[in-house]
Amino acid sequence: MFVSRSMTRKVITIDQKASIFDAQNLIAENQIRHLPVVDKNDRIIGIVTDRAIRSAWPYSFFKESYSKKEIEKFSKIKIKDIMTINPITLSPTSTIQDALLMIQEKKVGALPVVDEEGKLKGILSVRDLLRAFINVLG
């Protein structure tokens, strides 16, 4: 089975100039863990995860109240500062088995799916892989 049959096609993306708060809001609102970072032509340039966002904030951020000035300081952290540049990607014609092996080998939770020009076509997450295998078995 090909990746194109199991990938999520409606991908929530973010611009590299967006703030860390913008990314956190998108992740929370859409209940996702991975945000592909694209340029104005929808070419993949990076990916940011919920883990990268949490790692960028100090632990005390989650425990204490911060002043407006301190929050403004954190809002200066941009996606380009925390994203993984040139993420591992898949082709729509890659197989589900290829994707599973790559996710296991690279220890990632999702892979952007791009065409031969690098334009984002979808994303394949561990959840998508589980759904694909359930459909095959079911």
Rosetta blueprint (number, residue, H / E / L):
1 M L
2 F E
3 V H
4 S H
5 R H
6 S L
7 M L
8 T E
9 R L
10 K L
11 V L
12 I L
13 T L
14 I E
15 D L
16 Q L
17 K L
18 A L
19 S E
20 I H
21 F H
22 D H
23 A H
24 Q H
25 N H
26 L H
27 I H
28 A H
29 E H
30 N H
31 Q L
32 I L
33 R L
34 H E
35 L E
36 P E
37 V E
38 V E
39 D L
40 K L
41 N L
42 D L
43 R E
44 I E
45 I E
46 G E
47 I E
48 V E
49 T E
50 D H
51 R H
52 A H
53 I H
54 R H
55 S H
56 A H
57 W L
58 P L
59 Y H
60 S H
61 F H
62 F H
63 K L
64 E L
65 S L
66 Y L
67 S L
68 K H
69 K H
70 E H
71 I H
72 E H
73 K H
74 F H
75 S H
76 K L
77 I L
78 K E
79 I H
80 K H
81 D H
82 I H
83 M L
84 T E
85 I E
86 N L
87 P L
88 I L
89 T L
90 L E
91 S L
92 P L
93 T L
94 S L
95 T E
96 I H
97 Q H
98 D H
99 A H
100 L H
101 L H
102 M H
103 I H
104 Q H
105 E H
106 K H
107 K L
108 V L
109 G L
110 A E
111 L E
112 P E
113 V E
114 V E
115 D L
116 E L
117 E L
118 G L
119 K E
120 L E
121 K E
122 G E
123 I E
124 L E
125 S E
126 V H
127 R H
128 D H
129 L H
130 L H
131 R H
132 A H
133 F H
134 I H
135 N H
136 V H
137 L H
138 G L
